[in-house]
Amino acid sequence: MRGDDDQSSHLFSYLSPEQRVPADHPLRVIRTMTDDALRRMSPRFEALYASTGRPSVPPEQLLRALLLQVLYSVRSERLLMEQLQYNLLFRWFVGLDMDDAVWTPTTFTKNRERLLDGDIARVFFEDIVAQARGRRLLSDEHFTVDGTLLEAWAGQKSFRQKDAPPGPPPDDPGNPTVNFHGERRSNQTHQSTTDPDSRLYKKAKGHEAKLAYLGEVLMENRHGLVVDACVVLATGTGERDAAASLVASLPARRVTVGGDKGYDTHDFVATLRALEATPHIAQKARSRTLDARTTRHVGYQLSQRARKRIEEVFGWMKSVGGLRKLRHRGGARVNWQFLFTAAAYNLVRLRQLQSATT
């Protein structure tokens, strides 16, 4: 029997958002881990807010909304607020009831700035890593480092000569005509006017030079979880310097550190040895940094296979997490975004590991 296309609206709903979300929905596990982390972060939230005045957007709801933006590749905060208006799954995850008002994009942005200043992303990321360690999912001995290029939110036309005298007004203030032919441009003489922290950089020969940052990740090799991450200026030695600092932050013990051929330099290998880390670096064609005392072991071959999984991290962070093109400007904010996206990746990975064992 054909049903009627009755489009009359109902005045009341007897089901809450909690009842509408299936019990086996993947977000339920992520919500539980997120709430555990936010509960332990409550004292830090108290220090960021005044004790008097009008109540602001709850920081817990703010972070859950930002997490949804990463998990569902929502490209802007305005679209995120639109989703919260009618998406019951989003309302349930954030903690909004059916009739709760949704924040305006400007209010959301102003409250987010307080979290950017409070280094909340680092604390949240470390709590997720601690949860993985508590479940004995992390390797304490075998790691991989690698970096990726993060395209800055700045156009090539903003890369102008430092201390240049003001010229004639542009023909189009929003998109002026600029001729770069015959002009030598480098980071020593030029700087972006919209994102001064970004640097003109190319990842490899033959690639296009872009205004960018470098994101560095330290991954443990057992389950491919990110145990540390940071963003540095895009320079020729930026990746290796960042990798050395991440390895130095590990607890003092003998570890192995894998990496691609970009880390096969005498200085970097010497730095790892000084940190009591065994370098399991992929060798260049004429490399003399490692010899058979390291490469002959089975562990070296295992590290070479495991290190390739770090590309899965970067692939997820760029295709799903929205890092293919940055949404923030300035080194501090980009580092915040990168860390928070790494925490989101770990949450998805932990959910997958939990479902595989149940």
DOLO-397609 format. One line per field, with one value per residue (C-alpha): x, y, z; residue number from 1; residue in three letters. Coordinates in Angstrom, 3 decimals. Example, Ala and Ser with C-alpha at 12.3 -4.5 7.8 and 13.67 -1.06 7.14 Angstrom:
% residues 2
xx (12.300 / 13.670) $
yy (-4.500 / -1.060) $
zz (7.800 / 7.140) $
zakol (1 / 2) $
lumlum (ALA / SER) $
***
This chain:
% residues 358
xx (0.000 / 1.355 / 1.943 / 0.626 / 3.027 / 1.796 / 4.064 / 2.268 / 4.747 / 4.522 / 4.619 / 6.348 / 9.045 / 9.234 / 12.744 / 15.877 / 19.091 / 20.556 / 17.812 / 18.187 / 21.898 / 22.408 / 24.146 / 26.866 / 27.557 / 31.329 / 30.987 / 29.841 / 33.286 / 34.950 / 32.530 / 33.389 / 37.143 / 36.661 / 34.517 / 37.090 / 39.769 / 37.604 / 36.682 / 40.346 / 40.909 / 38.238 / 40.733 / 42.573 / 39.302 / 38.573 / 41.864 / 40.993 / 37.620 / 36.653 / 34.609 / 32.060 / 30.198 / 27.902 / 28.379 / 30.230 / 30.032 / 31.057 / 34.623 / 33.692 / 30.997 / 33.355 / 36.024 / 33.517 / 32.273 / 35.834 / 36.393 / 33.330 / 34.694 / 37.828 / 36.109 / 33.514 / 35.691 / 33.492 / 35.394 / 34.259 / 32.829 / 29.796 / 28.940 / 29.614 / 27.030 / 24.605 / 25.063 / 24.401 / 21.066 / 19.533 / 21.962 / 20.808 / 23.988 / 26.083 / 23.808 / 24.112 / 27.903 / 28.360 / 25.881 / 23.029 / 19.386 / 16.736 / 15.697 / 19.076 / 20.115 / 23.150 / 25.948 / 26.587 / 29.859 / 31.347 / 30.585 / 32.084 / 35.258 / 35.694 / 35.399 / 37.749 / 40.470 / 40.612 / 41.355 / 44.060 / 45.781 / 45.516 / 47.468 / 44.411 / 45.240 / 48.503 / 46.778 / 43.965 / 46.420 / 48.541 / 45.469 / 44.420 / 47.964 / 47.814 / 44.550 / 46.231 / 49.179 / 46.823 / 45.364 / 48.881 / 48.535 / 51.763 / 55.252 / 57.861 / 60.851 / 60.130 / 59.183 / 59.104 / 59.525 / 58.497 / 57.358 / 54.835 / 54.324 / 51.370 / 50.251 / 49.736 / 46.604 / 48.479 / 48.696 / 51.809 / 50.825 / 51.219 / 54.910 / 56.482 / 59.857 / 60.639 / 60.771 / 59.789 / 58.640 / 54.911 / 54.044 / 51.042 / 47.617 / 46.698 / 44.326 / 42.220 / 42.682 / 41.180 / 43.208 / 45.919 / 47.883 / 51.446 / 54.280 / 56.968 / 58.990 / 62.689 / 62.362 / 64.499 / 62.392 / 63.676 / 62.800 / 65.738 / 64.413 / 60.651 / 57.854 / 54.143 / 52.030 / 49.110 / 51.046 / 54.574 / 55.475 / 55.036 / 58.042 / 58.454 / 59.420 / 59.281 / 59.396 / 61.488 / 63.172 / 60.774 / 57.932 / 56.269 / 57.467 / 54.621 / 54.155 / 54.030 / 54.897 / 56.388 / 54.402 / 56.432 / 55.007 / 56.490 / 54.625 / 54.936 / 55.307 / 52.982 / 49.610 / 50.574 / 49.435 / 50.860 / 52.740 / 54.006 / 53.720 / 54.718 / 54.828 / 58.030 / 59.083 / 59.666 / 63.455 / 65.974 / 66.808 / 63.386 / 62.273 / 65.448 / 65.576 / 61.946 / 62.479 / 65.444 / 63.402 / 60.541 / 62.902 / 64.585 / 61.203 / 60.813 / 61.518 / 65.168 / 65.566 / 67.054 / 64.738 / 64.822 / 63.816 / 62.879 / 62.714 / 62.974 / 66.067 / 65.647 / 67.013 / 70.075 / 72.643 / 75.697 / 74.501 / 71.045 / 72.335 / 74.929 / 72.185 / 70.106 / 73.051 / 73.724 / 70.106 / 70.676 / 68.362 / 69.312 / 68.846 / 66.792 / 66.948 / 66.411 / 69.735 / 70.515 / 72.210 / 75.722 / 75.070 / 77.868 / 76.015 / 74.899 / 76.762 / 76.006 / 76.217 / 72.775 / 71.273 / 71.975 / 69.483 / 65.915 / 64.681 / 66.027 / 63.964 / 60.875 / 61.355 / 61.600 / 58.226 / 56.562 / 57.758 / 55.594 / 52.459 / 53.211 / 52.037 / 48.583 / 48.628 / 49.420 / 46.912 / 44.098 / 45.055 / 44.989 / 42.083 / 39.758 / 41.219 / 41.301 / 45.056 / 45.539 / 45.097 / 45.470 / 42.565 / 44.632 / 47.550 / 50.567 / 52.843 / 51.090 / 47.629 / 48.869 / 50.603 / 47.313 / 45.390 / 47.992 / 48.054 / 44.269 / 43.987 / 46.582 / 44.473 / 41.405 / 43.359 / 44.329 / 40.691 / 39.620 / 42.474 / 41.671 / 38.040 / 39.146 / 41.462 / 38.711 / 36.207 / 38.811 / 39.257 / 35.548) $
yy (0.000 / 3.409 / 5.821 / 9.378 / 12.272 / 14.071 / 17.091 / 18.557 / 19.503 / 18.158 / 20.489 / 18.138 / 15.462 / 12.704 / 11.567 / 13.296 / 13.538 / 10.837 / 8.416 / 9.201 / 8.303 / 4.544 / 2.722 / 1.475 / 4.795 / 5.445 / 8.878 / 7.333 / 5.906 / 9.161 / 11.148 / 9.016 / 9.497 / 13.208 / 13.705 / 11.912 / 14.304 / 17.411 / 16.387 / 16.296 / 19.636 / 21.418 / 23.113 / 24.604 / 25.943 / 27.590 / 29.494 / 30.864 / 32.380 / 35.150 / 34.277 / 37.050 / 38.353 / 36.855 / 33.129 / 32.390 / 29.448 / 26.409 / 25.479 / 21.785 / 22.398 / 24.640 / 21.946 / 19.256 / 21.499 / 22.085 / 18.338 / 17.781 / 20.334 / 18.203 / 14.817 / 15.804 / 18.123 / 21.180 / 23.887 / 26.936 / 27.871 / 29.435 / 26.089 / 24.393 / 26.643 / 25.846 / 22.118 / 22.610 / 24.216 / 21.080 / 18.164 / 16.143 / 14.062 / 17.219 / 18.590 / 15.387 / 15.279 / 18.933 / 18.640 / 20.816 / 19.957 / 20.134 / 23.704 / 25.169 / 28.208 / 27.863 / 30.410 / 32.935 / 32.481 / 35.659 / 34.551 / 31.174 / 32.789 / 35.166 / 32.353 / 30.156 / 32.794 / 32.186 / 28.512 / 29.426 / 31.536 / 28.809 / 26.089 / 23.869 / 21.843 / 20.621 / 19.576 / 17.834 / 16.025 / 14.825 / 13.519 / 11.449 / 10.051 / 9.230 / 7.328 / 5.273 / 4.599 / 3.528 / 0.922 / -0.301 / 0.572 / 2.537 / 1.320 / 2.726 / 1.756 / 2.119 / 5.397 / 7.152 / 10.832 / 12.683 / 16.098 / 17.474 / 20.768 / 22.841 / 25.427 / 28.760 / 30.853 / 33.470 / 34.123 / 34.606 / 38.221 / 38.933 / 37.933 / 41.346 / 42.935 / 43.921 / 47.657 / 48.478 / 52.064 / 52.432 / 52.318 / 53.553 / 52.332 / 48.904 / 48.640 / 46.181 / 46.245 / 42.771 / 41.126 / 43.463 / 42.770 / 41.741 / 40.867 / 38.623 / 38.124 / 38.902 / 39.446 / 37.422 / 36.543 / 34.858 / 34.687 / 36.958 / 39.840 / 39.203 / 38.471 / 37.806 / 40.747 / 38.543 / 35.776 / 36.981 / 33.660 / 31.666 / 30.979 / 30.423 / 26.764 / 23.724 / 20.150 / 18.720 / 19.642 / 20.336 / 21.230 / 24.614 / 26.903 / 27.906 / 29.983 / 27.267 / 25.825 / 22.442 / 20.044 / 17.362 / 14.170 / 11.539 / 8.233 / 5.064 / 1.975 / -0.499 / 0.953 / 4.103 / 6.575 / 10.097 / 10.636 / 14.163 / 16.829 / 20.411 / 23.065 / 24.925 / 27.488 / 26.099 / 26.087 / 23.672 / 22.178 / 22.697 / 19.064 / 17.631 / 20.227 / 19.564 / 15.789 / 16.063 / 18.102 / 15.580 / 12.667 / 14.591 / 14.945 / 11.160 / 9.537 / 8.598 / 5.057 / 3.296 / 3.715 / 3.337 / 6.180 / 5.551 / 8.115 / 8.643 / 9.583 / 13.255 / 12.524 / 10.687 / 13.318 / 13.034 / 15.789 / 14.308 / 10.769 / 12.095 / 13.972 / 10.810 / 8.843 / 11.580 / 11.195 / 7.411 / 6.747 / 4.174 / 5.730 / 3.511 / 6.018 / 5.061 / 5.320 / 7.400 / 5.757 / 6.731 / 7.031 / 6.522 / 7.519 / 3.967 / 0.701 / -2.973 / -2.731 / -1.085 / -2.191 / -5.917 / -6.347 / -7.496 / -4.537 / -2.136 / -3.841 / -3.761 / -0.043 / 0.561 / -1.111 / 0.558 / 4.084 / 4.222 / 4.260 / 7.835 / 8.855 / 7.602 / 10.167 / 13.017 / 11.739 / 11.743 / 15.123 / 16.734 / 14.963 / 14.726 / 17.064 / 20.108 / 20.739 / 20.670 / 24.437 / 26.078 / 28.068 / 30.101 / 32.491 / 32.799 / 30.101 / 29.765 / 29.281 / 26.895 / 24.827 / 24.777 / 23.571 / 20.922 / 19.515 / 19.461 / 17.646 / 15.111 / 14.518 / 13.955 / 11.426 / 9.558 / 9.464 / 7.921 / 5.430 / 4.468 / 3.925 / 1.607 / -0.323 / -0.724 / -2.009 / -4.480 / -6.031 / -6.318) $
zz (0.000 / -0.956 / 1.886 / 1.911 / 1.305 / 4.403 / 5.032 / 8.012 / 10.721 / 14.250 / 17.202 / 19.633 / 19.425 / 21.994 / 21.085 / 22.335 / 20.256 / 22.507 / 21.460 / 17.780 / 17.573 / 17.057 / 19.881 / 17.538 / 15.835 / 15.526 / 17.134 / 20.430 / 21.166 / 20.099 / 22.270 / 25.313 / 24.879 / 24.209 / 27.311 / 29.466 / 28.209 / 28.644 / 32.177 / 33.158 / 31.422 / 33.475 / 35.881 / 32.906 / 31.503 / 34.839 / 34.632 / 31.175 / 32.101 / 34.501 / 37.577 / 36.921 / 33.907 / 31.312 / 30.651 / 27.427 / 25.068 / 27.163 / 26.176 / 26.163 / 23.543 / 21.598 / 21.369 / 20.431 / 17.617 / 16.392 / 16.514 / 14.308 / 11.867 / 11.498 / 11.449 / 8.832 / 6.714 / 7.292 / 5.475 / 7.460 / 10.824 / 9.175 / 7.593 / 10.930 / 12.617 / 9.799 / 10.409 / 14.118 / 13.280 / 11.780 / 12.114 / 15.145 / 15.153 / 15.443 / 18.182 / 20.174 / 19.879 / 20.876 / 23.762 / 22.503 / 23.104 / 20.398 / 21.256 / 22.277 / 20.285 / 18.030 / 18.313 / 15.597 / 13.666 / 15.168 / 18.733 / 17.968 / 16.591 / 19.540 / 22.067 / 20.048 / 20.364 / 24.119 / 23.523 / 21.015 / 23.661 / 26.302 / 24.467 / 24.795 / 21.689 / 23.236 / 26.477 / 24.588 / 22.310 / 25.239 / 27.072 / 24.042 / 23.822 / 27.541 / 26.988 / 24.255 / 26.557 / 29.324 / 26.966 / 26.150 / 22.487 / 22.141 / 21.419 / 23.797 / 21.665 / 17.937 / 16.248 / 12.881 / 12.025 / 8.911 / 7.789 / 5.345 / 3.580 / 4.815 / 2.284 / 4.019 / 3.750 / 1.757 / -1.953 / -4.035 / -4.659 / -0.943 / -1.099 / -1.504 / -0.988 / 2.585 / 3.355 / -0.204 / -0.763 / -1.383 / -5.050 / -6.983 / -5.884 / -7.343 / -10.253 / -8.260 / -4.446 / -4.066 / -6.823 / -8.140 / -11.298 / -10.364 / -12.732 / -11.207 / -14.408 / -13.981 / -10.217 / -7.827 / -4.804 / -1.662 / 2.015 / 2.814 / 0.731 / 0.561 / 3.029 / 2.886 / 3.938 / 5.029 / 6.841 / 7.723 / 9.410 / 6.197 / 3.973 / 0.249 / 0.028 / -2.227 / -0.995 / -3.844 / -7.088 / -9.908 / -7.538 / -7.330 / -4.552 / -2.225 / 0.879 / 3.495 / 6.894 / 7.764 / 9.931 / 11.726 / 13.228 / 15.543 / 15.125 / 17.151 / 14.987 / 16.726 / 15.707 / 13.803 / 16.456 / 16.633 / 19.902 / 19.194 / 16.521 / 15.835 / 13.128 / 12.231 / 9.672 / 6.196 / 5.893 / 4.419 / 7.819 / 9.402 / 9.146 / 10.658 / 13.436 / 14.334 / 14.219 / 16.580 / 19.070 / 18.977 / 19.584 / 22.411 / 24.152 / 24.450 / 27.845 / 28.259 / 26.942 / 23.949 / 20.951 / 17.173 / 14.876 / 11.255 / 8.499 / 4.762 / 2.772 / 3.587 / 7.061 / 5.764 / 6.751 / 8.989 / 11.330 / 11.884 / 12.400 / 14.863 / 16.715 / 17.028 / 18.365 / 20.910 / 22.053 / 22.456 / 19.514 / 16.886 / 13.420 / 11.110 / 8.264 / 4.635 / 2.835 / -0.199 / -3.178 / -2.016 / 1.690 / 4.200 / 7.337 / 8.236 / 7.807 / 8.241 / 12.014 / 11.798 / 8.502 / 8.864 / 11.705 / 11.118 / 13.148 / 10.529 / 7.821 / 10.039 / 10.623 / 6.892 / 6.382 / 9.351 / 8.538 / 5.414 / 7.570 / 8.545 / 5.079 / 6.107 / 8.908 / 6.531 / 3.987 / 6.558 / 8.011 / 4.563 / 2.857 / 5.883 / 8.498 / 6.225 / 6.243 / 2.494 / 2.695 / 6.096 / 7.565 / 10.025 / 9.789 / 12.048 / 13.394 / 16.756 / 15.263 / 12.579 / 15.269 / 17.237 / 14.192 / 13.379 / 16.932 / 17.196 / 13.859 / 15.036 / 18.154 / 15.946 / 13.886 / 17.061 / 18.176 / 14.869 / 15.027 / 18.628 / 17.680 / 14.871 / 17.190 / 19.773 / 17.214 / 15.908 / 19.355 / 20.218) $
zakol (1 / 2 / 3 / 4 / 5 / 6 / 7 / 8 / 9 / 10 / 11 / 12 / 13 / 14 / 15 / 16 / 17 / 18 / 19 / 20 / 21 / 22 / 23 / 24 / 25 / 26 / 27 / 28 / 29 / 30 / 31 / 32 / 33 / 34 / 35 / 36 / 37 / 38 / 39 / 40 / 41 / 42 / 43 / 44 / 45 / 46 / 47 / 48 / 49 / 50 / 51 / 52 / 53 / 54 / 55 / 56 / 57 / 58 / 59 / 60 / 61 / 62 / 63 / 64 / 65 / 66 / 67 / 68 / 69 / 70 / 71 / 72 / 73 / 74 / 75 / 76 / 77 / 78 / 79 / 80 / 81 / 82 / 83 / 84 / 85 / 86 / 87 / 88 / 89 / 90 / 91 / 92 / 93 / 94 / 95 / 96 / 97 / 98 / 99 / 100 / 101 / 102 / 103 / 104 / 105 / 106 / 107 / 108 / 109 / 110 / 111 / 112 / 113 / 114 / 115 / 116 / 117 / 118 / 119 / 120 / 121 / 122 / 123 / 124 / 125 / 126 / 127 / 128 / 129 / 130 / 131 / 132 / 133 / 134 / 135 / 136 / 137 / 138 / 139 / 140 / 141 / 142 / 143 / 144 / 145 / 146 / 147 / 148 / 149 / 150 / 151 / 152 / 153 / 154 / 155 / 156 / 157 / 158 / 159 / 160 / 161 / 162 / 163 / 164 / 165 / 166 / 167 / 168 / 169 / 170 / 171 / 172 / 173 / 174 / 175 / 176 / 177 / 178 / 179 / 180 / 181 / 182 / 183 / 184 / 185 / 186 / 187 / 188 / 189 / 190 / 191 / 192 / 193 / 194 / 195 / 196 / 197 / 198 / 199 / 200 / 201 / 202 / 203 / 204 / 205 / 206 / 207 / 208 / 209 / 210 / 211 / 212 / 213 / 214 / 215 / 216 / 217 / 218 / 219 / 220 / 221 / 222 / 223 / 224 / 225 / 226 / 227 / 228 / 229 / 230 / 231 / 232 / 233 / 234 / 235 / 236 / 237 / 238 / 239 / 240 / 241 / 242 / 243 / 244 / 245 / 246 / 247 / 248 / 249 / 250 / 251 / 252 / 253 / 254 / 255 / 256 / 257 / 258 / 259 / 260 / 261 / 262 / 263 / 264 / 265 / 266 / 267 / 268 / 269 / 270 / 271 / 272 / 273 / 274 / 275 / 276 / 277 / 278 / 279 / 280 / 281 / 282 / 283 / 284 / 285 / 286 / 287 / 288 / 289 / 290 / 291 / 292 / 293 / 294 / 295 / 296 / 297 / 298 / 299 / 300 / 301 / 302 / 303 / 304 / 305 / 306 / 307 / 308 / 309 / 310 / 311 / 312 / 313 / 314 / 315 / 316 / 317 / 318 / 319 / 320 / 321 / 322 / 323 / 324 / 325 / 326 / 327 / 328 / 329 / 330 / 331 / 332 / 333 / 334 / 335 / 336 / 337 / 338 / 339 / 340 / 341 / 342 / 343 / 344 / 345 / 346 / 347 / 348 / 349 / 350 / 351 / 352 / 353 / 354 / 355 / 356 / 357 / 358) $
lumlum (MET / ARG / GLY / ASP / ASP / ASP / GLN / SER / SER / HIS / LEU / PHE / SER / TYR / LEU / SER / PRO / GLU / GLN / ARG / VAL / PRO / ALA / ASP / HIS / PRO / LEU / ARG / VAL / ILE / ARG / THR / MET / THR / ASP / ASP / ALA / LEU / ARG / ARG / MET / SER / PRO / ARG / PHE / GLU / ALA / LEU / TYR / ALA / SER / THR / GLY / ARG / PRO / SER / VAL / PRO / PRO / GLU / GLN / LEU / LEU / ARG / ALA / LEU / LEU / LEU / GLN / VAL / LEU / TYR / SER / VAL / ARG / SER / GLU / ARG / LEU / LEU / MET / GLU / GLN / LEU / GLN / TYR / ASN / LEU / LEU / PHE / ARG / TRP / PHE / VAL / GLY / LEU / ASP / MET / ASP / ASP / ALA / VAL / TRP / THR / PRO / THR / THR / PHE / THR / LYS / ASN / ARG / GLU / ARG / LEU / LEU / ASP / GLY / ASP / ILE / ALA / ARG / VAL / PHE / PHE / GLU / ASP / ILE / VAL / ALA / GLN / ALA / ARG / GLY / ARG / ARG / LEU / LEU / SER / ASP / GLU / HIS / PHE / THR / VAL / ASP / GLY / THR / LEU / LEU / GLU / ALA / TRP / ALA / GLY / GLN / LYS / SER / PHE / ARG / GLN / LYS / ASP / ALA / PRO / PRO / GLY / PRO / PRO / PRO / ASP / ASP / PRO / GLY / ASN / PRO / THR / VAL / ASN / PHE / HIS / GLY / GLU / ARG / ARG / SER / ASN / GLN / THR / HIS / GLN / SER / THR / THR / ASP / PRO / ASP / SER / ARG / LEU / TYR / LYS / LYS / ALA / LYS / GLY / HIS / GLU / ALA / LYS / LEU / ALA / TYR / LEU / GLY / GLU / VAL / LEU / MET / GLU / ASN / ARG / HIS / GLY / LEU / VAL / VAL / ASP / ALA / CYS / VAL / VAL / LEU / ALA / THR / GLY / THR / GLY / GLU / ARG / ASP / ALA / ALA / ALA / SER / LEU / VAL / ALA / SER / LEU / PRO / ALA / ARG / ARG / VAL / THR / VAL / GLY / GLY / ASP / LYS / GLY / TYR / ASP / THR / HIS / ASP / PHE / VAL / ALA / THR / LEU / ARG / ALA / LEU / GLU / ALA / THR / PRO / HIS / ILE / ALA / GLN / LYS / ALA / ARG / SER / ARG / THR / LEU / ASP / ALA / ARG / THR / THR / ARG / HIS / VAL / GLY / TYR / GLN / LEU / SER / GLN / ARG / ALA / ARG / LYS / ARG / ILE / GLU / GLU / VAL / PHE / GLY / TRP / MET / LYS / SER / VAL / GLY / GLY / LEU / ARG / LYS / LEU / ARG / HIS / ARG / GLY / GLY / ALA / ARG / VAL / ASN / TRP / GLN / PHE / LEU / PHE / THR / ALA / ALA / ALA / TYR / ASN / LEU / VAL / ARG / LEU / ARG / GLN / LEU / GLN / SER / ALA / THR / THR) $
***
